[in-house]
Amino acid sequence: MRIITVTFHLADNYGALLQAYALQKLLLSKKINTMILNYDNKNISGSYSLLKSDSKKPIKAIKNFLYNILFLSVNIKKKNNFNKFRKNLQLTELFSDKKKVENIYKENDVFIVGSDQVWNPNWTGGVDEIYTLCFGNKKIKRLSYAASSGNVINVEKNINVFKERLNNFAFISVRENSLKEYLEKILNRPVEIALDPTMLLEKKDWIKIAGNKRIEKEKYIFTYEAGNPNQQYYDAVNKLAYLTGLKIVYFGKHDLRGKYECKKKSYYSAGPAEWLNLLFNAEYVVTTSFHGVALSSLLNKEMFVVLSTLPDRLTTLLNTLELNNRIINDKNKIDNLLNKKTEWDKVNKLIEQERKKSLNWLLNAIESDKNEQK
């Protein structure tokens, strides 16, 4: 059995790299010969360029360039830490040319795309044929594992492309309920909800990666935001710090606007292993991130989720683990939640239940006849 997986392993993003590692480690633990396709989508890797600019406006682009120069040393350190962690992955040769991928991968048994937002055209610069597995021998079995589109609208806008390409998949699993329901409708076939790869591994696997030695000696609150957090997020962090007297650990380059009002420390240059270490040793977690929630749940960390609008991938996970009560909003204040401890025995049982279900689905999809669900 030879499996090629396609995912966002070149993104300097904690969740993206950890889920890529997790799926490969899981497959290798099952004695499956697998490699990650070392495909460089420039739209993804370019967004993590050391001197990138997020603006097409000349003046703002110049300001962004100077800003990146100012923080070049910590940016380089962060990139080096990510590259160090990537050495844990088994990769194919590097491909930037899609045509070369087509010419080489003709003899594998299975192609797997996922997890992460591999079907989000905003990330991949359009619907990328590599992330929809449009390469290699057509007889090779294709499947998705816990794939996401970020928002189902991204698929709706490209319905004809997705419908045509996903009809070549033997099995499909996704991360969010809305995407499952939409794909079942347009493809007229079963689509599974699968647990993110990070949760296929057990707590002890991640603790081993995190290491035994604490990076931060003081007790602290671990804060991690994906995207642009709103004021409610900062209010929740500051309130928690005030109530507990704990230091704030965050992952931004700086806090020039003084959003964090209490004692704080940035670990911007941390790699995935250091990020895990800081998460595991935290007293509390405040996050807006899907993988922040996934790994906090797995590591049994008391967490608070703060987002004005929760993406479906997050609500699907929180509903599955019965952790909706950890969402901070106008009605659910951090003051009220602080003394309400999570019932981790119940959560752990749900994780184990979903892990077995997802793992059984994945192994069955790999081993079953290609046309079973088509």
N, C-alpha and C positions, 0 to 999 in steps of 0.2 A: 504494500500500500504506500503510495507516494502522494502527499498532499501539499499544494501550494496555497498559502493564505495571502489575502490582499487586504491591507488595512492602512492606518495612518501612523506607521511606525517612525516616519521621519519628522513628525510634528514635535516641536519642543514644548509639549503639553503633557502634564503629569498623567491625566486620565488616559490620553491617547496611547502613550508609550506603555503604561502599566497594563492596559487591556490587551495590547499586542503581545506583551510578554506572557500574560496569563493564559491566553488561548494556546500559544505555542507550548508552554510548559505543560498544560493539561494534555495536549495531544501526545507529547513526548512521553509523559507518564503512562500513557496507554500503549507504549511501544509502537507508535505510529511515526513513520518517517515523514517529517514535515519541514518546510522552509517558508519564510516570509518572502514574497516577491519584493525585491528591493527596487521598487518603482518610485521614481522621483517626479511627483506632480509639482511643477514649479509654482502653481498657485498656492499650494500648501507650504512647501519648504520656503518659498519667497516671503510668506507672511511672518516667518521667524528669522529673516535675514538680520544681520547685526546692524545694518545701516538703513533699514527699510523706512519708508515714509507712508503714512496712512492717508496722505492728502495729495490731490492733483493740483491744488492751488500753489503757485510758486513760492509765495511768502511763507505759507504754513509748511510747505515741504522743506524749505531751508531751515525753519525753526526745528522741525522734527529731526533733520539731519544733525544739527548742532546738538540737540538734546541727546541723540544716540552717541555722538562723539563723547559727550560729557560722561555718559555711563558705559562707555565701551569696555572698560576693564571688567565690570560686573557682568555685562552681557556675554563677554568671552568666557568668563568663569562658569556661567550658567550653561552655555552651549557645551563646554568641555564636560561638565557633569552629566548632561544628557547623553553625549556621545560615549562617555564611560559606561553608562547603563546599557546603551545599545549593544555593547559587546556581549551582553547576555543572550542576544538574539541570534538565531541561525538564519542568515540571509542568503539570497541568491546573489549573483553578480548585479551590479547597479545598472538600472535601465532608466534613461530619460526619453528614449525614442520608443514610442508605442509599437512601431512596426517590428522592432527587434524582439519585443516580447512575443509577438505573433509567430515569428519565425522559429523561436526556440522551444516554447513550451507546448509540445505536441504529445508527449508520452506519459503524462501524469495521470493518476487515477481520479483525483478529485481536486477541484478548485473551490475554495471557501472565501467569500468576501464578508468582512465584518470583524469586530463590531465597530462602534462609533458611527459618526455621521457620514458614512461612505456614500450615501445617496442624497447628500445635500449639495446641489449644484453651486451654491454660494461659496462653499469650501473648495470644491474641486474644479472651479472654472468652467461650469457647464456640466452636463451629464457625461462624465468621463467613461469611455468604453472599457477602460481597465477595471474600474470599480463596479461595472456591470458585467464583467467577465466575458467581454466580447473578443477573446483571443484564444489561440490554441485549437487543438483538434475538437471538432464539434461532438465527438463521441465521449469526451471527458465529462464526467458528472460535475455539475455546478450547483452550489448551494450557498445560501447566506446564513450567517449566524449572528443574531441580535443586531442586525443592521438598523440604521436610523437615517431619517431624512431631515432631522432637525425639526421640521414642521411639515405636516402632510400636504400643505399648499405647494411645497417644492416639487412634490410628485405630481400633483394635479396640473401644475403649469407645464409639465413635460409628460403628460399622460401617454401619448402615443409611443414615445421612446421607451419609457419604463415598461409599458405593456408588452411591447415587442421583445425587449431584451429579457425581462423576467420570465417570460413564457419558456425560455430555454433553461430555466432552473429546475432541477429535480425536486428540491425542497427549499422552503423559504421560512426563515424566522426573523423577527424584528424585536425592537425594544419597547415600542409604545403601542397602546391599544388603538389609537386613532389610525396609525399606519396599517396595523393588522386588518382593521375593519375595511379600510379603503382598498387595500390590495386584494382582499378576498372578493370584494365587489367587482373590481375591474378584471381580475384574472379568473374569477369563478373557480377557486380552488382553496384548500386549507392553507392558512398562514399561522405560524406558532408565535407566541410570546416567549422569548428566551431570556434567561438571566444574563446580565453582563458578564463577560469573561473574568473580570476581576473577582467575581463572587463564585466562580467555579473552583477557585483555589480556597484552601482553608486558612483560618486565622494564623496558624503556625507557619504557613508558607510565607506570608507577608511579614511576620515578625522576624523571620530569618533574613529577609532582604533588608529590613529596617536596622538590624543589628542590636546588640545588647547595650551599647554605650549611649547614654542620653546626649544629644547635641546641645540642647538648652537645659542648663542646670536648674534654673528657677521654675516654679510652677507657672503655667501659662494657659491662655485661651488660644487655640489654633483657629485662625480665620483664613478662609480661602474663597475668593469670589471668581466666578467665570463671567466675563463680560463686564458691563458697567453697573455696579450695585447702586441702588437708590439710597436716599437718606435714611430710610427705615432700617437698612442693613447696618449703617454706621451707628445709628441710635441704639440698635440692639447690642452691638459689640460693646459700645461705651457703657451702656447700662449694666451689662454682664460684668464688665471689668470693675465698675464702681461697686456693685453688690458683692463681688467676691474678693476684690483687692488683687486680682491676678494681672500679670503682664499680658500684653497683646502681642502675639506673633502673627505677622502677616507676610505676604509675598509680592508686594508692590516694590518698585524701585525706591520709592520715597513716600513721604506723606507731607508734601509741601503745603497743602491746604489745611492741614491740621484736622483731618477727619477723625483721627483717633485721638481722643482727649486724655487718655491715661498712659502709663508707662508702656512702651512698645519697642519692638525690634523687627526689622525686616530681614527675611531670609530669601530675598529675591533670587540669588544665584544658586539656591539649592537644586540638586538633581532629584530624580524620582526616589532614590534610596533615602536621601536626606528628608525629603518631603514625607515619606512614610514614617521615618523615625520621629519626626515632629508631630505627626498625626497620632501615632501610637502612644506617645508619652504625654499628650495633652490632657488637661483636666476637663475641658469642654471644647466643642467645635461649633463654630458659626460659619455657615457656607451657603453659597448659591449654586454650587456645582453638583452635577449628577454624580460624578465619581467621588466627590467629597462626601456625598450622602452614602453611596455604595460602600466605600471603604470604611467610613465611620460606623456604619451598621455592622459590617463584618468584624471590625475590631472592637465592637461594643463600647463606643465612645458616646457620651451624652452630647447630643447635637441639637442645634437649632437651625432650621432652614428658613432663609429670608429672601423672598422674591415677590415682587408686585404681581407678576404673572408667572405661574409655574408651567414650564414646558411639559408636554404630555409624557415624555420619557421619565420625568421626575415624579409626576403624580402616579404613573403606572407603578413605579418602584415603591413609592411610599404607601400606596394602597395595598400592594402585594405583601409588604412587611408589616402592615397595620401601624405605620409610624406617622400618620397624618397629624397626630397631636403634637408633632415636633415643629410644625410650621408656625412661624411668627407672623401675625397680622394685626389688624386693628382690634380684633376681639381677643386674640390669643397673645398676650403680652409676655415678655421674657420674665417679668417679676412673678407671674403666675406659674410658669413652667419650671422655674429654677429648682423647686423642691419636689417636683413630680418626676421621679426616676423612671427610666424605661424598664419595662419587663423583658430583660434580655433573654431569659429562658424561652419565652414565647417567640421572640424575634429569631433566636437561633434555630428553633425548630422549624420556623417558616423558611428560613434561609436554606436549611438542610433539605427540606421538602422540595423547594424550587430548584435547588442544585441538582438533586437526583432526577427531577423531571427534565430539566434542560440538558443534562448530561446524557440521559437515555435518548432524548430526541436527537442530539447531535451524533451520537455513535450509531444510532439506527439509520440516520440520514447518510452517514458515510458508508455504512456497510450494505444498505439496502439496494435493490435494483434501481437503476437510474430512472426508469419510467413509472415507478410505483405510484407517485402522486400526480402524474401528468395526465 
